[in-house]
Amino acid sequence: MLNKIKINRLVLGMITVCLLPACATVTHPDPADPWEGMNRGILSFNDEVDQYVLKPVAKGYQWITPEFADVGISNFFSNLKDIGVSVNDFLQAKPKQGSMDAARFLVNSTVGIAGFIDVATMIDLPKHEEDFAQTMAVWGVPRGPYFVMPFLGPSSVRGVGGYVGDTALHPLTYTFFFAHPGVSWGAVGLRAVEIVDVRADFLGAEAVASEAAMDRYIFFRSAYIQRRDYLISDGVAQLLEFDELDEEDLDESLYEDLE
C-alpha cells in the first residue's frame, strides 16, 4: 500500500513539472531526442501491447490478489533487486550505503521470510534506488539520446546499457541459464509475475498521468529524464548559487517574473 501511495505521489509531482511542456506543440526536434519519430512509433506499439495484453492481466491480478499478498509479492521482488542495488552502491564508491543495502537483503531474506516482509525498513534500514545506469552516469558515461525501448518503455542509450547490467546482476537471470530446466521455467514464471505485479501497482498512477497530459509522449519523456537526473544526483537539486548571478541578470530575471 505504501509503495502505491509513493508511486501516485511521484506521478502527481511529475504532472506539476511536465504539464506545460506536454501541452506545447513540438515544431523542432529536441536535441536530447533526435529519434522522436521512431520513439513515438515504439510508444504506440507499447501502448497497444499494454492495452490488449498487459493491462487486462494486471487488472485481473489486482482483482484476485489480496492486498497483503500483493504487498508481500512486491517486497519479494524488491528484495531480489537489493542484490544489484548493493553492488551498484560499491561501484559508485558508496561503501556505507552499500553495507546498509547488503544488510537489508540479509535481514529481509531471513527474518523477513525470503523478503515477503520488509523487516529492514522496520529497523531503520531504508530502501535505496541504485542501478547500473546510475553507476555509468557516475563513471562519466553520457546519457545519449532519449530512446523508447520496445516492451520496456522510456530509456536512453545509457539506459539500455544499464538495463543489460541490471539483468546481469539479477539472480533470476542465472537461475534461468544455469539451473535445471524445470527450475529455469520457474524463473521465467517469476519474472512474468514480477512484470504483472509492477504493472498492477502502476494502474492508478498511469490513469492520472494519461488524463493530465495533453501529449503522453512528451509527458513521459520529461518525467523519465527528470526522474533519472534526480536519482543520479541522489535527490540533490542543481541550484545556481546566488553569488553567481550578476546584478544585470538578476534584474532581468525579476522583470521576466513580474511579466
Secondary structure, 3 states (H helix, E strand, C coil): CHHHHHHHHHHHHHHHHHHHHHHCCCCCCCCCCCCHHHHHHHHHHHHHHHHHHHHHHHHHHHHHCCHHHHHHHHHHHHHHHHHHHHHHHHHCCCHHHHHHHHHHHHHHHHCCCCCCCCHHHHCCCCCCCCCHHHHHHHCCCCCCCEEEECCCEEEEHHHHHHHHHHHHHCHHHHHHHHCCHHHHHHHHHHHHHHHHHHHHHCHHHHHHHHHHCCCHHHHHHHHHHHHHHHHHCCCCCCCCCHHHCCHHHHHHHHHHHHC
